[in-house]
Amino acid sequence: MNHITISGRLTRDPEARVSANGKSVTNFALAVDRPFTKDTTDFFDVVTFGKLAEICGNNLDKGRRVIVDGVATMNRYTAKDGSKRSRFEVVANSVEFMDYRQNNSDRANFDSFGSAEQEEIDF
């Protein structure tokens, strides 16, 4: 089973774009402190798609604390110099905002957003 849940702070503002096929994509990085160890931090690249990407791109900023739930992926590619490289990233299924947005303090304290498919289900 491939499942990862991480909690941390954004190391930079998210990078939002639209892919060639018209799908929204947002990338950001998280700094995650290791439990039970002092001064050890891991960094994770996170990618979101669709409606979730739009929400993250419009509402996240550097320093915001979030919980990301998703799957771990390893992307292999050939660099411009011809060398083979690989990159680990988390493809988010949901992102939960864990603190107030600094420039909009009237927002709810805990915002949680899942994938676009989860949001479109009618009961």
C-alpha positions as CSV (number, residue, x, y, z in Angstrom):
1,M,0.0,0.0,0.0
2,N,1.4,3.4,-1.0
3,H,0.1,6.1,1.4
4,I,1.8,9.0,3.0
5,T,0.6,11.7,5.5
6,I,3.0,14.5,6.3
7,S,2.6,17.7,8.4
8,G,4.9,20.7,7.9
9,R,5.3,24.2,6.8
10,L,5.6,25.5,3.2
11,T,9.2,26.5,2.4
12,R,8.2,28.8,-0.5
13,D,5.1,30.2,-2.1
14,P,3.2,27.6,-4.3
15,E,3.9,27.5,-8.0
16,A,0.6,27.3,-9.9
17,R,0.3,26.6,-13.6
18,V,-2.0,25.1,-16.2
19,S,-0.7,21.9,-18.0
20,A,-0.7,21.5,-21.8
21,N,-4.0,19.6,-21.5
22,G,-5.6,22.4,-19.5
23,K,-5.4,20.8,-16.0
24,S,-4.4,23.0,-13.0
25,V,-1.2,21.9,-11.3
26,T,0.4,23.4,-8.2
27,N,3.7,22.5,-6.7
28,F,5.1,23.4,-3.2
29,A,7.6,22.1,-0.8
30,L,7.2,21.2,2.9
31,A,9.7,21.3,5.7
32,V,8.8,18.4,8.1
33,D,10.5,18.1,11.5
34,R,11.4,14.5,12.5
35,P,9.8,13.4,15.8
36,F,12.1,12.6,18.7
37,T,15.2,14.1,17.0
38,K,16.5,17.6,17.6
39,D,17.3,19.9,14.7
40,T,16.5,17.3,11.9
41,T,14.2,18.4,9.1
42,D,13.2,16.6,6.0
43,F,12.0,18.4,2.8
44,F,9.2,17.0,0.6
45,D,8.1,18.2,-2.8
46,V,4.3,18.1,-3.2
47,V,2.2,18.3,-6.3
48,T,-1.6,18.8,-6.5
49,F,-3.9,18.6,-9.5
50,G,-7.4,19.9,-10.6
51,K,-9.6,21.8,-8.1
52,L,-7.2,21.0,-5.2
53,A,-4.4,22.6,-7.2
54,E,-6.5,25.8,-7.7
55,I,-7.4,25.9,-4.0
56,C,-3.8,25.4,-2.9
57,G,-2.4,27.9,-5.4
58,N,-4.9,30.6,-4.3
59,N,-4.8,30.1,-0.5
60,L,-1.3,28.8,0.5
61,D,1.7,31.0,1.2
62,K,5.3,30.4,2.5
63,G,5.2,29.4,6.1
64,R,1.7,28.1,6.2
65,R,1.3,24.8,8.2
66,V,-0.5,22.0,6.4
67,I,-1.2,18.3,6.6
68,V,-0.8,16.5,3.2
69,D,-2.3,13.1,2.6
70,G,-1.3,11.4,-0.7
71,V,0.9,8.9,-2.4
72,A,4.7,8.8,-2.8
73,T,6.0,8.7,-6.4
74,M,9.4,8.5,-7.9
75,N,9.8,10.3,-11.2
76,R,12.7,9.3,-13.4
77,Y,13.8,11.7,-16.2
78,T,16.8,12.6,-18.4
79,A,18.3,16.0,-17.6
80,K,19.4,18.5,-20.3
81,D,23.0,17.3,-19.9
82,G,21.9,13.7,-20.7
83,S,22.3,12.3,-17.2
84,K,19.6,10.1,-15.7
85,R,17.9,11.5,-12.6
86,S,15.1,10.7,-10.2
87,R,12.9,12.8,-8.1
88,F,10.7,11.8,-5.1
89,E,7.5,13.7,-4.7
90,V,4.1,13.4,-2.9
91,V,1.0,13.5,-5.1
92,A,-1.6,15.0,-2.7
93,N,-5.1,13.6,-2.4
94,S,-6.0,16.2,0.3
95,V,-4.5,19.2,2.0
96,E,-5.6,20.4,5.4
97,F,-4.7,24.0,6.3
98,M,-3.6,24.1,10.0
99,D,-3.3,27.8,10.7
100,Y,-4.7,31.2,9.8
101,R,-3.8,32.8,6.6
102,Q,-1.6,35.7,7.7
103,N,-3.3,38.3,5.4
104,N,-6.9,37.1,6.0
105,S,-7.4,36.4,9.7
106,D,-11.2,36.1,9.3
107,R,-10.9,32.7,7.6
108,A,-11.7,29.5,9.4
109,N,-8.9,28.2,11.5
110,F,-8.9,24.7,10.0
111,D,-9.7,24.4,6.3
112,S,-9.6,21.0,4.7
113,F,-9.7,20.3,1.0
114,G,-9.8,16.9,-0.7
115,S,-9.5,16.0,-4.4
116,A,-12.0,17.4,-6.9
117,E,-13.7,14.0,-7.2
118,Q,-14.5,14.1,-3.5
119,E,-15.9,17.6,-3.6
120,E,-18.3,16.8,-6.5
121,I,-20.2,13.9,-4.8
122,D,-23.9,14.6,-4.2
123,F,-25.7,12.9,-1.4
